[in-house]
Amino acid sequence: MLIGELSNKTGLSRDTIRFYEKQGLISIGRKERRENNYKEYSENTLHKLLTIKRIKNFGFTLNETEEFLALLDRDAATCENVAEKMNEKLFKIDEKIKELQDLRSSLSSNLTICLSNCCQSESNNCQMLSVN
């Protein structure tokens, strides 16, 4: 199938498909080209792209996705291996949530200070932006 059909079947843009190819997540051999040099994508490539899309939808990075694909290629994507990677991702997400909660708390506190102190300033500029 050509890239347009592959794009329609996966819901990925042509640019995304080309990007994944450039990154080495999918590969097209010379013999998988038509006489006019158009790339002919296989069902295997379709399934690989759908797998990539699924992994990315779980929030995994491109590098993490590549690790999953390597496990699949080696027939080593056991539930234990996948669960380990998912637990690592959950830990990272929890860390990020904590960082965002701390940031939110700090911003909220500073907003209160800003709103209560701005009226007492000689300048029109908010004192929260001052480094003095």
C-alpha positions as CSV (number, residue, x, y, z in Angstrom):
1,M,0.0,0.0,0.0
2,L,1.1,3.6,-0.6
3,I,1.7,6.1,2.1
4,G,-1.7,7.7,1.7
5,E,-3.5,4.5,2.3
6,L,-1.2,3.7,5.2
7,S,-2.0,7.1,6.6
8,N,-5.7,6.5,6.3
9,K,-5.5,3.1,7.9
10,T,-3.4,4.2,10.9
11,G,-4.7,7.7,11.4
12,L,-1.1,9.0,11.3
13,S,0.0,11.8,9.1
14,R,2.3,11.1,6.1
15,D,4.9,13.3,7.8
16,T,4.7,11.2,11.0
17,I,5.1,8.0,9.0
18,R,8.1,9.5,7.2
19,F,9.5,10.6,10.6
20,Y,9.2,7.2,12.1
21,E,10.9,5.8,9.1
22,K,13.7,8.3,9.4
23,Q,14.1,7.4,13.1
24,G,14.3,3.7,12.2
25,L,11.1,2.6,13.9
26,I,9.9,1.3,10.5
27,S,12.0,0.4,7.5
28,I,11.4,0.0,3.8
29,G,13.8,-2.1,1.7
30,R,14.8,-1.2,-1.8
31,K,12.7,-4.1,-3.2
32,E,9.6,-2.6,-1.5
33,R,9.5,0.2,-4.1
34,R,7.4,0.4,-7.2
35,E,8.8,1.0,-10.6
36,N,8.1,4.7,-10.2
37,N,10.1,4.6,-7.0
38,Y,7.0,5.0,-4.8
39,K,7.4,3.1,-1.5
40,E,5.2,0.1,-1.1
41,Y,4.3,-0.4,2.6
42,S,3.5,-3.9,3.8
43,E,0.8,-5.2,6.2
44,N,3.7,-5.8,8.7
45,T,4.5,-2.0,8.5
46,L,0.8,-1.2,9.1
47,H,0.8,-3.4,12.2
48,K,4.0,-2.0,13.5
49,L,2.7,1.6,13.0
50,L,-0.5,0.7,14.9
51,T,1.6,-0.8,17.7
52,I,3.7,2.4,17.8
53,K,0.5,4.5,17.9
54,R,-0.8,2.4,20.8
55,I,2.4,2.6,22.8
56,K,2.6,6.4,22.2
57,N,-1.1,6.8,23.3
58,F,0.0,5.4,26.7
59,G,2.4,8.4,27.0
60,F,5.6,6.6,26.2
61,T,8.4,8.6,24.5
62,L,9.8,7.7,21.1
63,N,12.9,6.1,22.8
64,E,10.6,4.1,25.1
65,T,8.6,3.0,22.1
66,E,11.8,1.9,20.4
67,E,12.6,-0.3,23.5
68,F,9.1,-1.9,23.3
69,L,9.6,-2.6,19.6
70,A,13.0,-4.1,20.3
71,L,11.4,-6.4,22.8
72,L,8.7,-7.4,20.3
73,D,11.4,-8.0,17.6
74,R,13.2,-10.4,20.0
75,D,9.9,-12.0,21.0
76,A,10.8,-10.9,24.5
77,A,7.8,-8.6,25.2
78,T,6.6,-10.8,28.0
79,C,3.9,-9.5,30.4
80,E,6.7,-9.3,33.0
81,N,8.9,-7.1,30.8
82,V,6.0,-4.9,29.7
83,A,4.7,-4.5,33.2
84,E,8.2,-3.5,34.4
85,K,8.3,-0.7,31.8
86,M,4.7,0.4,32.6
87,N,5.6,0.6,36.3
88,E,8.7,2.7,35.5
89,K,6.4,5.0,33.5
90,L,3.9,5.2,36.3
91,F,6.7,6.2,38.7
92,K,7.8,8.9,36.3
93,I,4.2,10.2,36.0
94,D,3.8,10.3,39.8
95,E,7.0,12.3,40.1
96,K,5.8,14.7,37.4
97,I,2.4,15.0,39.2
98,K,4.2,15.8,42.4
99,E,6.4,18.5,40.7
100,L,3.3,20.0,39.1
101,Q,1.4,20.0,42.4
102,D,4.4,21.8,44.1
103,L,4.5,24.3,41.3
104,R,0.8,24.9,41.5
105,S,1.0,25.4,45.3
106,S,3.8,27.9,44.8
107,L,2.1,29.7,42.1
108,S,-1.2,29.9,44.1
109,S,0.7,31.3,47.2
110,N,2.4,33.9,45.1
111,L,-0.8,34.8,43.4
112,T,-2.3,35.6,46.8
113,I,0.7,37.6,47.8
114,C,0.7,39.4,44.4
115,L,-3.0,40.4,44.7
116,S,-2.6,41.6,48.3
117,N,0.6,43.5,47.8
118,C,0.2,45.1,44.4
119,C,-2.0,47.9,45.7
120,Q,0.7,48.9,48.1
121,S,3.4,49.4,45.5
122,E,4.7,52.7,44.2
123,S,5.1,51.3,40.8
124,N,2.4,49.9,38.4
125,N,4.5,46.8,38.0
126,C,3.7,43.7,40.1
127,Q,6.2,43.2,42.9
128,M,6.3,39.4,42.3
129,L,8.4,40.0,39.1
130,S,10.9,42.2,41.0
131,V,14.2,40.6,41.9
132,N,15.1,43.3,44.4
